[in-house]
Structures are given as structure tokens and as C-alpha cells.
Amino acid sequence: MVIEAKIIDNNNEIVFKYIENITTFNSKTKHYETDEYIKDYNKINAALEGVASIAISNILKNLNS
């Protein structure tokens, strides 16, 4: 899974861009086969919530450095 975050100013210029590649093998996301994610909304929803929390944490760290 990949999450991309952008901050765009009033002139539609990208002033910040961050790409986070998060594998399904992490502490917040259980690993399932791709077809299991497609068939079960709850599995993909839980995975996206876990990925979002990791990405947001890393984005905030990156902004503060």
C-alpha cells in the first residue's frame, strides 16, 4: 500500500509532498491475500486505518524535522 500526502498552496503549487510505502506486514495491519481484501470490506477498512495511522505519524515527524 502506498499513501501520498500533498500540501498545495493557493496557487495550486505543491509545497509539501510525502509518499509512504507501507507493507501489509506491520504492527497495525494484518496480512491477507489480495482477494480477501477485495471480498471483505472490513479487512480493507482495517488495513487502511492501520496504514493511515502509520503514514500520518511519519508525515508529522517529517514536517517537524
PDBQT receptor file of N, H, CA, C and O in Angstrom, charges set to zero:
ATOM      1  N   MET A   1       0.846  -1.171   0.000  1.00  0.00    +0.000 N 
ATOM      2  CA  MET A   1       0.000   0.000   0.000  1.00  0.00    +0.000 C 
ATOM      3  C   MET A   1       0.891   1.232   0.000  1.00  0.00    +0.000 C 
ATOM      4  O   MET A   1       1.945   1.264   0.635  1.00  0.00    +0.000 OA
ATOM      5  N   VAL A   2       0.449   2.219  -0.711  1.00  0.00    +0.000 N 
ATOM      6  H   VAL A   2      -0.407   2.193  -1.227  1.00  0.00    +0.000 HD
ATOM      7  CA  VAL A   2       1.181   3.479  -0.777  1.00  0.00    +0.000 C 
ATOM      8  C   VAL A   2       0.205   4.608  -0.471  1.00  0.00    +0.000 C 
ATOM      9  O   VAL A   2      -0.902   4.654  -1.007  1.00  0.00    +0.000 OA
ATOM     10  N   ILE A   3       0.635   5.518   0.401  1.00  0.00    +0.000 N 
ATOM     11  H   ILE A   3       1.534   5.480   0.836  1.00  0.00    +0.000 HD
ATOM     12  CA  ILE A   3      -0.152   6.705   0.686  1.00  0.00    +0.000 C 
ATOM     13  C   ILE A   3       0.675   7.908   0.283  1.00  0.00    +0.000 C 
ATOM     14  O   ILE A   3       1.864   7.989   0.590  1.00  0.00    +0.000 OA
ATOM     15  N   GLU A   4       0.040   8.843  -0.407  1.00  0.00    +0.000 N 
ATOM     16  H   GLU A   4      -0.926   8.777  -0.657  1.00  0.00    +0.000 HD
ATOM     17  CA  GLU A   4       0.712  10.071  -0.823  1.00  0.00    +0.000 C 
ATOM     18  C   GLU A   4      -0.019  11.250  -0.203  1.00  0.00    +0.000 C 
ATOM     19  O   GLU A   4      -1.239  11.372  -0.314  1.00  0.00    +0.000 OA
ATOM     20  N   ALA A   5       0.745  12.114   0.452  1.00  0.00    +0.000 N 
ATOM     21  H   ALA A   5       1.736  12.014   0.543  1.00  0.00    +0.000 HD
ATOM     22  CA  ALA A   5       0.170  13.317   1.053  1.00  0.00    +0.000 C 
ATOM     23  C   ALA A   5       0.776  14.532   0.365  1.00  0.00    +0.000 C 
ATOM     24  O   ALA A   5       1.974  14.570   0.087  1.00  0.00    +0.000 OA
ATOM     25  N   LYS A   6      -0.067  15.524   0.094  1.00  0.00    +0.000 N 
ATOM     26  H   LYS A   6      -1.040  15.494   0.320  1.00  0.00    +0.000 HD
ATOM     27  CA  LYS A   6       0.402  16.762  -0.523  1.00  0.00    +0.000 C 
ATOM     28  C   LYS A   6      -0.224  17.947   0.201  1.00  0.00    +0.000 C 
ATOM     29  O   LYS A   6      -1.383  17.905   0.614  1.00  0.00    +0.000 OA
ATOM     30  N   ILE A   7       0.566  18.997   0.344  1.00  0.00    +0.000 N 
ATOM     31  H   ILE A   7       1.507  19.031   0.009  1.00  0.00    +0.000 HD
ATOM     32  CA  ILE A   7       0.040  20.278   0.776  1.00  0.00    +0.000 C 
ATOM     33  C   ILE A   7       0.176  21.200  -0.429  1.00  0.00    +0.000 C 
ATOM     34  O   ILE A   7       1.266  21.380  -0.973  1.00  0.00    +0.000 OA
ATOM     35  N   ILE A   8      -0.950  21.780  -0.836  1.00  0.00    +0.000 N 
ATOM     36  H   ILE A   8      -1.835  21.634  -0.395  1.00  0.00    +0.000 HD
ATOM     37  CA  ILE A   8      -0.995  22.613  -2.032  1.00  0.00    +0.000 C 
ATOM     38  C   ILE A   8      -1.403  24.027  -1.605  1.00  0.00    +0.000 C 
ATOM     39  O   ILE A   8      -2.369  24.204  -0.863  1.00  0.00    +0.000 OA
ATOM     40  N   ASP A   9      -0.652  25.032  -2.082  1.00  0.00    +0.000 N 
ATOM     41  H   ASP A   9       0.133  24.888  -2.685  1.00  0.00    +0.000 HD
ATOM     42  CA  ASP A   9      -0.972  26.404  -1.710  1.00  0.00    +0.000 C 
ATOM     43  C   ASP A   9      -2.086  26.982  -2.586  1.00  0.00    +0.000 C 
ATOM     44  O   ASP A   9      -2.641  26.289  -3.438  1.00  0.00    +0.000 OA
ATOM     45  N   ASN A  10      -2.399  28.240  -2.368  1.00  0.00    +0.000 N 
ATOM     46  H   ASN A  10      -1.947  28.803  -1.676  1.00  0.00    +0.000 HD
ATOM     47  CA  ASN A  10      -3.495  28.898  -3.094  1.00  0.00    +0.000 C 
ATOM     48  C   ASN A  10      -3.265  28.980  -4.600  1.00  0.00    +0.000 C 
ATOM     49  O   ASN A  10      -4.218  29.142  -5.362  1.00  0.00    +0.000 OA
ATOM     50  N   ASN A  11      -2.012  28.869  -5.037  1.00  0.00    +0.000 N 
ATOM     51  H   ASN A  11      -1.238  28.737  -4.418  1.00  0.00    +0.000 HD
ATOM     52  CA  ASN A  11      -1.689  28.918  -6.467  1.00  0.00    +0.000 C 
ATOM     53  C   ASN A  11      -1.614  27.526  -7.083  1.00  0.00    +0.000 C 
ATOM     54  O   ASN A  11      -1.099  27.361  -8.189  1.00  0.00    +0.000 OA
ATOM     55  N   ASN A  12      -2.126  26.528  -6.371  1.00  0.00    +0.000 N 
ATOM     56  H   ASN A  12      -2.544  26.663  -5.473  1.00  0.00    +0.000 HD
ATOM     57  CA  ASN A  12      -2.075  25.123  -6.797  1.00  0.00    +0.000 C 
ATOM     58  C   ASN A  12      -0.654  24.597  -6.961  1.00  0.00    +0.000 C 
ATOM     59  O   ASN A  12      -0.415  23.675  -7.741  1.00  0.00    +0.000 OA
ATOM     60  N   GLU A  13       0.286  25.184  -6.226  1.00  0.00    +0.000 N 
ATOM     61  H   GLU A  13       0.091  25.933  -5.593  1.00  0.00    +0.000 HD
ATOM     62  CA  GLU A  13       1.668  24.716  -6.218  1.00  0.00    +0.000 C 
ATOM     63  C   GLU A  13       1.832  23.740  -5.051  1.00  0.00    +0.000 C 
ATOM     64  O   GLU A  13       1.347  23.989  -3.948  1.00  0.00    +0.000 OA
ATOM     65  N   ILE A  14       2.506  22.653  -5.306  1.00  0.00    +0.000 N 
ATOM     66  H   ILE A  14       2.900  22.450  -6.202  1.00  0.00    +0.000 HD
ATOM     67  CA  ILE A  14       2.763  21.679  -4.243  1.00  0.00    +0.000 C 
ATOM     68  C   ILE A  14       3.908  22.209  -3.386  1.00  0.00    +0.000 C 
ATOM     69  O   ILE A  14       5.025  22.393  -3.872  1.00  0.00    +0.000 OA
ATOM     70  N   VAL A  15       3.622  22.454  -2.103  1.00  0.00    +0.000 N 
ATOM     71  H   VAL A  15       2.715  22.305  -1.709  1.00  0.00    +0.000 HD
ATOM     72  CA  VAL A  15       4.645  22.963  -1.196  1.00  0.00    +0.000 C 
ATOM     73  C   VAL A  15       5.207  21.866  -0.289  1.00  0.00    +0.000 C 
ATOM     74  O   VAL A  15       6.250  22.041   0.341  1.00  0.00    +0.000 OA
ATOM     75  N   PHE A  16       4.515  20.756  -0.234  1.00  0.00    +0.000 N 
ATOM     76  H   PHE A  16       3.667  20.614  -0.746  1.00  0.00    +0.000 HD
ATOM     77  CA  PHE A  16       4.989  19.614   0.544  1.00  0.00    +0.000 C 
ATOM     78  C   PHE A  16       4.412  18.351  -0.067  1.00  0.00    +0.000 C 
ATOM     79  O   PHE A  16       3.223  18.284  -0.378  1.00  0.00    +0.000 OA
ATOM     80  N   LYS A  17       5.264  17.354  -0.236  1.00  0.00    +0.000 N 
ATOM     81  H   LYS A  17       6.230  17.408   0.016  1.00  0.00    +0.000 HD
ATOM     82  CA  LYS A  17       4.803  16.065  -0.768  1.00  0.00    +0.000 C 
ATOM     83  C   LYS A  17       5.529  14.961  -0.014  1.00  0.00    +0.000 C 
ATOM     84  O   LYS A  17       6.741  15.018   0.192  1.00  0.00    +0.000 OA
ATOM     85  N   TYR A  18       4.772  13.973   0.386  1.00  0.00    +0.000 N 
ATOM     86  H   TYR A  18       3.787  13.927   0.218  1.00  0.00    +0.000 HD
ATOM     87  CA  TYR A  18       5.343  12.855   1.135  1.00  0.00    +0.000 C 
ATOM     88  C   TYR A  18       4.686  11.583   0.666  1.00  0.00    +0.000 C 
ATOM     89  O   TYR A  18       3.459  11.495   0.605  1.00  0.00    +0.000 OA
ATOM     90  N   ILE A  19       5.497  10.592   0.334  1.00  0.00    +0.000 N 
ATOM     91  H   ILE A  19       6.494  10.664   0.384  1.00  0.00    +0.000 HD
ATOM     92  CA  ILE A  19       4.983   9.292  -0.093  1.00  0.00    +0.000 C 
ATOM     93  C   ILE A  19       5.438   8.249   0.916  1.00  0.00    +0.000 C 
ATOM     94  O   ILE A  19       6.625   8.144   1.224  1.00  0.00    +0.000 OA
ATOM     95  N   GLU A  20       4.495   7.488   1.420  1.00  0.00    +0.000 N 
ATOM     96  H   GLU A  20       3.531   7.573   1.169  1.00  0.00    +0.000 HD
ATOM     97  CA  GLU A  20       4.779   6.440   2.409  1.00  0.00    +0.000 C 
ATOM     98  C   GLU A  20       4.373   5.097   1.828  1.00  0.00    +0.000 C 
ATOM     99  O   GLU A  20       3.203   4.868   1.524  1.00  0.00    +0.000 OA
ATOM    100  N   ASN A  21       5.345   4.216   1.676  1.00  0.00    +0.000 N 
ATOM    101  H   ASN A  21       6.296   4.402   1.922  1.00  0.00    +0.000 HD
ATOM    102  CA  ASN A  21       5.090   2.859   1.208  1.00  0.00    +0.000 C 
ATOM    103  C   ASN A  21       5.003   1.970   2.442  1.00  0.00    +0.000 C 
ATOM    104  O   ASN A  21       5.983   1.814   3.171  1.00  0.00    +0.000 OA
ATOM    105  N   ILE A  22       3.852   1.399   2.669  1.00  0.00    +0.000 N 
ATOM    106  H   ILE A  22       3.057   1.525   2.077  1.00  0.00    +0.000 HD
ATOM    107  CA  ILE A  22       3.643   0.594   3.875  1.00  0.00    +0.000 C 
ATOM    108  C   ILE A  22       3.250  -0.818   3.467  1.00  0.00    +0.000 C 
ATOM    109  O   ILE A  22       2.255  -1.026   2.772  1.00  0.00    +0.000 OA
ATOM    110  N   THR A  23       4.040  -1.773   3.907  1.00  0.00    +0.000 N 
ATOM    111  H   THR A  23       4.848  -1.604   4.471  1.00  0.00    +0.000 HD
ATOM    112  CA  THR A  23       3.712  -3.163   3.598  1.00  0.00    +0.000 C 
ATOM    113  C   THR A  23       2.584  -3.631   4.499  1.00  0.00    +0.000 C 
ATOM    114  O   THR A  23       2.273  -2.993   5.506  1.00  0.00    +0.000 OA
ATOM    115  N   THR A  24       1.982  -4.732   4.137  1.00  0.00    +0.000 N 
ATOM    116  H   THR A  24       2.234  -5.250   3.319  1.00  0.00    +0.000 HD
ATOM    117  CA  THR A  24       0.929  -5.282   4.993  1.00  0.00    +0.000 C 
ATOM    118  C   THR A  24       1.521  -6.024   6.187  1.00  0.00    +0.000 C 
ATOM    119  O   THR A  24       0.788  -6.477   7.066  1.00  0.00    +0.000 OA
ATOM    120  N   PHE A  25       2.839  -6.146   6.218  1.00  0.00    +0.000 N 
ATOM    121  H   PHE A  25       3.434  -5.778   5.504  1.00  0.00    +0.000 HD
ATOM    122  CA  PHE A  25       3.497  -6.777   7.356  1.00  0.00    +0.000 C 
ATOM    123  C   PHE A  25       3.995  -5.692   8.295  1.00  0.00    +0.000 C 
ATOM    124  O   PHE A  25       5.181  -5.363   8.285  1.00  0.00    +0.000 OA
ATOM    125  N   ASN A  26       3.113  -5.135   9.100  1.00  0.00    +0.000 N 
ATOM    126  H   ASN A  26       2.149  -5.402   9.108  1.00  0.00    +0.000 HD
ATOM    127  CA  ASN A  26       3.477  -4.128  10.084  1.00  0.00    +0.000 C 
ATOM    128  C   ASN A  26       2.641  -4.348  11.329  1.00  0.00    +0.000 C 
ATOM    129  O   ASN A  26       1.777  -5.224  11.362  1.00  0.00    +0.000 OA
ATOM    130  N   SER A  27       2.898  -3.553  12.347  1.00  0.00    +0.000 N 
ATOM    131  H   SER A  27       3.599  -2.841  12.320  1.00  0.00    +0.000 HD
ATOM    132  CA  SER A  27       2.243  -3.786  13.636  1.00  0.00    +0.000 C 
ATOM    133  C   SER A  27       0.768  -3.388  13.662  1.00  0.00    +0.000 C 
ATOM    134  O   SER A  27       0.052  -3.750  14.595  1.00  0.00    +0.000 OA
ATOM    135  N   LYS A  28       0.302  -2.650  12.653  1.00  0.00    +0.000 N 
ATOM    136  H   LYS A  28       0.883  -2.355  11.895  1.00  0.00    +0.000 HD
ATOM    137  CA  LYS A  28      -1.076  -2.158  12.689  1.00  0.00    +0.000 C 
ATOM    138  C   LYS A  28      -1.963  -2.763  11.613  1.00  0.00    +0.000 C 
ATOM    139  O   LYS A  28      -3.148  -2.436  11.545  1.00  0.00    +0.000 OA
ATOM    140  N   THR A  29      -1.430  -3.627  10.781  1.00  0.00    +0.000 N 
ATOM    141  H   THR A  29      -0.467  -3.893  10.836  1.00  0.00    +0.000 HD
ATOM    142  CA  THR A  29      -2.194  -4.180   9.671  1.00  0.00    +0.000 C 
ATOM    143  C   THR A  29      -1.970  -5.685   9.573  1.00  0.00    +0.000 C 
ATOM    144  O   THR A  29      -0.834  -6.141   9.442  1.00  0.00    +0.000 OA
ATOM    145  N   LYS A  30      -3.047  -6.449   9.637  1.00  0.00    +0.000 N 
ATOM    146  H   LYS A  30      -3.970  -6.079   9.744  1.00  0.00    +0.000 HD
ATOM    147  CA  LYS A  30      -2.934  -7.896   9.448  1.00  0.00    +0.000 C 
ATOM    148  C   LYS A  30      -2.754  -8.194   7.967  1.00  0.00    +0.000 C 
ATOM    149  O   LYS A  30      -3.269  -7.473   7.113  1.00  0.00    +0.000 OA
ATOM    150  N   HIS A  31      -2.029  -9.248   7.670  1.00  0.00    +0.000 N 
ATOM    151  H   HIS A  31      -1.610  -9.834   8.364  1.00  0.00    +0.000 HD
ATOM    152  CA  HIS A  31      -1.775  -9.622   6.279  1.00  0.00    +0.000 C 
ATOM    153  C   HIS A  31      -2.847 -10.589   5.788  1.00  0.00    +0.000 C 
ATOM    154  O   HIS A  31      -3.135 -11.602   6.426  1.00  0.00    +0.000 OA
ATOM    155  N   TYR A  32      -3.427 -10.252   4.642  1.00  0.00    +0.000 N 
ATOM    156  H   TYR A  32      -3.193  -9.430   4.123  1.00  0.00    +0.000 HD
ATOM    157  CA  TYR A  32      -4.362 -11.141   3.956  1.00  0.00    +0.000 C 
ATOM    158  C   TYR A  32      -3.964 -11.192   2.485  1.00  0.00    +0.000 C 
ATOM    159  O   TYR A  32      -3.227 -10.331   2.004  1.00  0.00    +0.000 OA
ATOM    160  N   GLU A  33      -4.439 -12.174   1.798  1.00  0.00    +0.000 N 
ATOM    161  H   GLU A  33      -5.037 -12.873   2.189  1.00  0.00    +0.000 HD
ATOM    162  CA  GLU A  33      -4.244 -12.234   0.345  1.00  0.00    +0.000 C 
ATOM    163  C   GLU A  33      -5.080 -11.130  -0.299  1.00  0.00    +0.000 C 
ATOM    164  O   GLU A  33      -6.086 -10.696   0.262  1.00  0.00    +0.000 OA
ATOM    165  N   THR A  34      -4.659 -10.685  -1.470  1.00  0.00    +0.000 N 
ATOM    166  H   THR A  34      -3.842 -11.038  -1.925  1.00  0.00    +0.000 HD
ATOM    167  CA  THR A  34      -5.336  -9.582  -2.149  1.00  0.00    +0.000 C 
ATOM    168  C   THR A  34      -6.821  -9.847  -2.341  1.00  0.00    +0.000 C 
ATOM    169  O   THR A  34      -7.636  -8.952  -2.115  1.00  0.00    +0.000 OA
ATOM    170  N   ASP A  35      -7.190 -11.054  -2.751  1.00  0.00    +0.000 N 
ATOM    171  H   ASP A  35      -6.528 -11.780  -2.934  1.00  0.00    +0.000 HD
ATOM    172  CA  ASP A  35      -8.616 -11.337  -2.984  1.00  0.00    +0.000 C 
ATOM    173  C   ASP A  35      -9.427 -11.282  -1.692  1.00  0.00    +0.000 C 
ATOM    174  O   ASP A  35     -10.625 -11.001  -1.730  1.00  0.00    +0.000 OA
ATOM    175  N   GLU A  36      -8.786 -11.549  -0.539  1.00  0.00    +0.000 N 
ATOM    176  H   GLU A  36      -7.813 -11.777  -0.508  1.00  0.00    +0.000 HD
ATOM    177  CA  GLU A  36      -9.503 -11.442   0.727  1.00  0.00    +0.000 C 
ATOM    178  C   GLU A  36      -9.838  -9.978   1.042  1.00  0.00    +0.000 C 
ATOM    179  O   GLU A  36     -10.917  -9.677   1.553  1.00  0.00    +0.000 OA
ATOM    180  N   TYR A  37      -8.904  -9.076   0.732  1.00  0.00    +0.000 N 
ATOM    181  H   TYR A  37      -8.028  -9.320   0.317  1.00  0.00    +0.000 HD
ATOM    182  CA  TYR A  37      -9.185  -7.655   0.916  1.00  0.00    +0.000 C 
ATOM    183  C   TYR A  37     -10.338  -7.213   0.026  1.00  0.00    +0.000 C 
ATOM    184  O   TYR A  37     -11.198  -6.443   0.452  1.00  0.00    +0.000 OA
ATOM    185  N   ILE A  38     -10.354  -7.701  -1.210  1.00  0.00    +0.000 N 
ATOM    186  H   ILE A  38      -9.655  -8.327  -1.556  1.00  0.00    +0.000 HD
ATOM    187  CA  ILE A  38     -11.385  -7.302  -2.166  1.00  0.00    +0.000 C 
ATOM    188  C   ILE A  38     -12.762  -7.832  -1.747  1.00  0.00    +0.000 C 
ATOM    189  O   ILE A  38     -13.763  -7.130  -1.889  1.00  0.00    +0.000 OA
ATOM    190  N   LYS A  39     -12.814  -9.041  -1.241  1.00  0.00    +0.000 N 
ATOM    191  H   LYS A  39     -12.001  -9.611  -1.125  1.00  0.00    +0.000 HD
ATOM    192  CA  LYS A  39     -14.085  -9.671  -0.880  1.00  0.00    +0.000 C 
ATOM    193  C   LYS A  39     -14.657  -9.163   0.446  1.00  0.00    +0.000 C 
ATOM    194  O   LYS A  39     -15.873  -9.173   0.639  1.00  0.00    +0.000 OA
ATOM    195  N   ASP A  40     -13.788  -8.722   1.358  1.00  0.00    +0.000 N 
ATOM    196  H   ASP A  40     -12.800  -8.714   1.201  1.00  0.00    +0.000 HD
ATOM    197  CA  ASP A  40     -14.245  -8.371   2.707  1.00  0.00    +0.000 C 
ATOM    198  C   ASP A  40     -13.934  -6.907   3.020  1.00  0.00    +0.000 C 
ATOM    199  O   ASP A  40     -12.790  -6.544   3.292  1.00  0.00    +0.000 OA
ATOM    200  N   TYR A  41     -14.969  -6.081   2.976  1.00  0.00    +0.000 N 
ATOM    201  H   TYR A  41     -15.899  -6.375   2.755  1.00  0.00    +0.000 HD
ATOM    202  CA  TYR A  41     -14.823  -4.648   3.229  1.00  0.00    +0.000 C 
ATOM    203  C   TYR A  41     -14.162  -4.388   4.589  1.00  0.00    +0.000 C 
ATOM    204  O   TYR A  41     -13.344  -3.475   4.703  1.00  0.00    +0.000 OA
ATOM    205  N   ASN A  42     -14.495  -5.163   5.608  1.00  0.00    +0.000 N 
ATOM    206  H   ASN A  42     -15.159  -5.905   5.516  1.00  0.00    +0.000 HD
ATOM    207  CA  ASN A  42     -13.941  -4.933   6.939  1.00  0.00    +0.000 C 
ATOM    208  C   ASN A  42     -12.433  -5.111   6.966  1.00  0.00    +0.000 C 
ATOM    209  O   ASN A  42     -11.739  -4.397   7.691  1.00  0.00    +0.000 OA
ATOM    210  N   LYS A  43     -11.913  -6.057   6.183  1.00  0.00    +0.000 N 
ATOM    211  H   LYS A  43     -12.476  -6.636   5.594  1.00  0.00    +0.000 HD
ATOM    212  CA  LYS A  43     -10.460  -6.279   6.146  1.00  0.00    +0.000 C 
ATOM    213  C   LYS A  43      -9.748  -5.109   5.486  1.00  0.00    +0.000 C 
ATOM    214  O   LYS A  43      -8.725  -4.648   5.993  1.00  0.00    +0.000 OA
ATOM    215  N   ILE A  44     -10.269  -4.619   4.365  1.00  0.00    +0.000 N 
ATOM    216  H   ILE A  44     -11.100  -4.993   3.954  1.00  0.00    +0.000 HD
ATOM    217  CA  ILE A  44      -9.615  -3.494   3.697  1.00  0.00    +0.000 C 
ATOM    218  C   ILE A  44      -9.780  -2.226   4.526  1.00  0.00    +0.000 C 
ATOM    219  O   ILE A  44      -8.866  -1.402   4.565  1.00  0.00    +0.000 OA
ATOM    220  N   ASN A  45     -10.906  -2.051   5.182  1.00  0.00    +0.000 N 
ATOM    221  H   ASN A  45     -11.648  -2.720   5.150  1.00  0.00    +0.000 HD
ATOM    222  CA  ASN A  45     -11.116  -0.890   6.040  1.00  0.00    +0.000 C 
ATOM    223  C   ASN A  45     -10.122  -0.889   7.202  1.00  0.00    +0.000 C 
ATOM    224  O   ASN A  45      -9.519   0.143   7.495  1.00  0.00    +0.000 OA
ATOM    225  N   ALA A  46      -9.949  -2.016   7.853  1.00  0.00    +0.000 N 
ATOM    226  H   ALA A  46     -10.439  -2.854   7.615  1.00  0.00    +0.000 HD
ATOM    227  CA  ALA A  46      -8.996  -2.115   8.962  1.00  0.00    +0.000 C 
ATOM    228  C   ALA A  46      -7.571  -1.867   8.471  1.00  0.00    +0.000 C 
ATOM    229  O   ALA A  46      -6.787  -1.201   9.147  1.00  0.00    +0.000 OA
ATOM    230  N   ALA A  47      -7.239  -2.395   7.307  1.00  0.00    +0.000 N 
ATOM    231  H   ALA A  47      -7.876  -2.936   6.758  1.00  0.00    +0.000 HD
ATOM    232  CA  ALA A  47      -5.901  -2.189   6.749  1.00  0.00    +0.000 C 
ATOM    233  C   ALA A  47      -5.660  -0.712   6.452  1.00  0.00    +0.000 C 
ATOM    234  O   ALA A  47      -4.589  -0.185   6.751  1.00  0.00    +0.000 OA
ATOM    235  N   LEU A  48      -6.638  -0.051   5.872  1.00  0.00    +0.000 N 
ATOM    236  H   LEU A  48      -7.508  -0.478   5.629  1.00  0.00    +0.000 HD
ATOM    237  CA  LEU A  48      -6.481   1.370   5.553  1.00  0.00    +0.000 C 
ATOM    238  C   LEU A  48      -6.373   2.226   6.810  1.00  0.00    +0.000 C 
ATOM    239  O   LEU A  48      -5.622   3.201   6.833  1.00  0.00    +0.000 OA
ATOM    240  N   GLU A  49      -7.112   1.874   7.847  1.00  0.00    +0.000 N 
ATOM    241  H   GLU A  49      -7.723   1.083   7.829  1.00  0.00    +0.000 HD
ATOM    242  CA  GLU A  49      -6.995   2.603   9.112  1.00  0.00    +0.000 C 
ATOM    243  C   GLU A  49      -5.595   2.444   9.699  1.00  0.00    +0.000 C 
ATOM    244  O   GLU A  49      -5.003   3.416  10.168  1.00  0.00    +0.000 OA
ATOM    245  N   GLY A  50      -5.070   1.230   9.673  1.00  0.00    +0.000 N 
ATOM    246  H   GLY A  50      -5.551   0.441   9.291  1.00  0.00    +0.000 HD
ATOM    247  CA  GLY A  50      -3.719   0.994  10.186  1.00  0.00    +0.000 C 
ATOM    248  C   GLY A  50      -2.669   1.726   9.386  1.00  0.00    +0.000 C 
ATOM    249  O   GLY A  50      -1.762   2.338   9.950  1.00  0.00    +0.000 OA
ATOM    250  N   VAL A  51      -2.788   1.664   8.071  1.00  0.00    +0.000 N 
ATOM    251  H   VAL A  51      -3.524   1.167   7.613  1.00  0.00    +0.000 HD
ATOM    252  CA  VAL A  51      -1.841   2.341   7.190  1.00  0.00    +0.000 C 
ATOM    253  C   VAL A  51      -1.918   3.855   7.399  1.00  0.00    +0.000 C 
ATOM    254  O   VAL A  51      -0.886   4.525   7.452  1.00  0.00    +0.000 OA
ATOM    255  N   ALA A  52      -3.114   4.388   7.515  1.00  0.00    +0.000 N 
ATOM    256  H   ALA A  52      -3.952   3.844   7.472  1.00  0.00    +0.000 HD
ATOM    257  CA  ALA A  52      -3.277   5.827   7.712  1.00  0.00    +0.000 C 
ATOM    258  C   ALA A  52      -2.612   6.287   9.003  1.00  0.00    +0.000 C 
ATOM    259  O   ALA A  52      -1.973   7.339   9.028  1.00  0.00    +0.000 OA
ATOM    260  N   SER A  53      -2.753   5.521  10.063  1.00  0.00    +0.000 N 
ATOM    261  H   SER A  53      -3.272   4.666  10.042  1.00  0.00    +0.000 HD
ATOM    262  CA  SER A  53      -2.152   5.934  11.330  1.00  0.00    +0.000 C 
ATOM    263  C   SER A  53      -0.624   5.925  11.240  1.00  0.00    +0.000 C 
ATOM    264  O   SER A  53       0.029   6.803  11.804  1.00  0.00    +0.000 OA
ATOM    265  N   ILE A  54      -0.049   4.947  10.540  1.00  0.00    +0.000 N 
ATOM    266  H   ILE A  54      -0.580   4.234  10.082  1.00  0.00    +0.000 HD
ATOM    267  CA  ILE A  54       1.405   4.909  10.349  1.00  0.00    +0.000 C 
ATOM    268  C   ILE A  54       1.847   6.089   9.491  1.00  0.00    +0.000 C 
ATOM    269  O   ILE A  54       2.804   6.784   9.833  1.00  0.00    +0.000 OA
ATOM    270  N   ALA A  55       1.161   6.313   8.388  1.00  0.00    +0.000 N 
ATOM    271  H   ALA A  55       0.384   5.749   8.110  1.00  0.00    +0.000 HD
ATOM    272  CA  ALA A  55       1.546   7.382   7.463  1.00  0.00    +0.000 C 
ATOM    273  C   ALA A  55       1.436   8.751   8.117  1.00  0.00    +0.000 C 
ATOM    274  O   ALA A  55       2.338   9.576   7.973  1.00  0.00    +0.000 OA
ATOM    275  N   ILE A  56       0.348   9.006   8.831  1.00  0.00    +0.000 N 
ATOM    276  H   ILE A  56      -0.385   8.336   8.948  1.00  0.00    +0.000 HD
ATOM    277  CA  ILE A  56       0.161  10.309   9.471  1.00  0.00    +0.000 C 
ATOM    278  C   ILE A  56       1.258  10.560  10.499  1.00  0.00    +0.000 C 
ATOM    279  O   ILE A  56       1.793  11.666  10.581  1.00  0.00    +0.000 OA
ATOM    280  N   SER A  57       1.592   9.550  11.272  1.00  0.00    +0.000 N 
ATOM    281  H   SER A  57       1.158   8.652  11.205  1.00  0.00    +0.000 HD
ATOM    282  CA  SER A  57       2.662   9.679  12.246  1.00  0.00    +0.000 C 
ATOM    283  C   SER A  57       3.983  10.041  11.561  1.00  0.00    +0.000 C 
ATOM    284  O   SER A  57       4.705  10.924  12.023  1.00  0.00    +0.000 OA
ATOM    285  N   ASN A  58       4.290   9.359  10.466  1.00  0.00    +0.000 N 
ATOM    286  H   ASN A  58       3.702   8.641  10.091  1.00  0.00    +0.000 HD
ATOM    287  CA  ASN A  58       5.535   9.623   9.742  1.00  0.00    +0.000 C 
ATOM    288  C   ASN A  58       5.522  10.989   9.051  1.00  0.00    +0.000 C 
ATOM    289  O   ASN A  58       6.554  11.656   8.977  1.00  0.00    +0.000 OA
ATOM    290  N   ILE A  59       4.379  11.400   8.554  1.00  0.00    +0.000 N 
ATOM    291  H   ILE A  59       3.540  10.859   8.614  1.00  0.00    +0.000 HD
ATOM    292  CA  ILE A  59       4.265  12.718   7.918  1.00  0.00    +0.000 C 
ATOM    293  C   ILE A  59       4.521  13.809   8.956  1.00  0.00    +0.000 C 
ATOM    294  O   ILE A  59       5.256  14.759   8.688  1.00  0.00    +0.000 OA
ATOM    295  N   LEU A  60       3.920  13.679  10.134  1.00  0.00    +0.000 N 
ATOM    296  H   LEU A  60       3.323  12.907  10.352  1.00  0.00    +0.000 HD
ATOM    297  CA  LEU A  60       4.117  14.677  11.180  1.00  0.00    +0.000 C 
ATOM    298  C   LEU A  60       5.570  14.740  11.625  1.00  0.00    +0.000 C 
ATOM    299  O   LEU A  60       6.096  15.827  11.865  1.00  0.00    +0.000 OA
ATOM    300  N   LYS A  61       6.227  13.586  11.739  1.00  0.00    +0.000 N 
ATOM    301  H   LYS A  61       5.800  12.703  11.545  1.00  0.00    +0.000 HD
ATOM    302  CA  LYS A  61       7.654  13.564  12.080  1.00  0.00    +0.000 C 
ATOM    303  C   LYS A  61       8.457  14.282  11.004  1.00  0.00    +0.000 C 
ATOM    304  O   LYS A  61       9.371  15.047  11.312  1.00  0.00    +0.000 OA
ATOM    305  N   ASN A  62       8.112  14.033   9.727  1.00  0.00    +0.000 N 
ATOM    306  H   ASN A  62       7.370  13.412   9.476  1.00  0.00    +0.000 HD
ATOM    307  CA  ASN A  62       8.827  14.640   8.608  1.00  0.00    +0.000 C 
ATOM    308  C   ASN A  62       8.626  16.152   8.581  1.00  0.00    +0.000 C 
ATOM    309  O   ASN A  62       9.564  16.889   8.274  1.00  0.00    +0.000 OA
ATOM    310  N   LEU A  63       7.427  16.626   8.895  1.00  0.00    +0.000 N 
ATOM    311  H   LEU A  63       6.666  16.028   9.144  1.00  0.00    +0.000 HD
ATOM    312  CA  LEU A  63       7.148  18.063   8.911  1.00  0.00    +0.000 C 
ATOM    313  C   LEU A  63       7.922  18.775  10.027  1.00  0.00    +0.000 C 
ATOM    314  O   LEU A  63       8.342  19.921   9.871  1.00  0.00    +0.000 OA
ATOM    315  N   ASN A  64       8.100  18.082  11.145  1.00  0.00    +0.000 N 
ATOM    316  H   ASN A  64       7.758  17.151  11.272  1.00  0.00    +0.000 HD
ATOM    317  CA  ASN A  64       8.759  18.694  12.296  1.00  0.00    +0.000 C 
ATOM    318  C   ASN A  64      10.280  18.654  12.211  1.00  0.00    +0.000 C 
ATOM    319  O   ASN A  64      10.960  19.256  13.042  1.00  0.00    +0.000 OA
ATOM    320  N   SER A  65      10.822  17.953  11.218  1.00  0.00    +0.000 N 
ATOM    321  H   SER A  65      10.269  17.464  10.543  1.00  0.00    +0.000 HD
ATOM    322  CA  SER A  65      12.291  17.860  11.141  1.00  0.00    +0.000 C 
ATOM    323  C   SER A  65      12.876  18.859  10.180  1.00  0.00    +0.000 C 
ATOM    324  O   SER A  65      14.093  18.907  10.005  1.00  0.00    +0.000 OA
TER     325      SER A  65
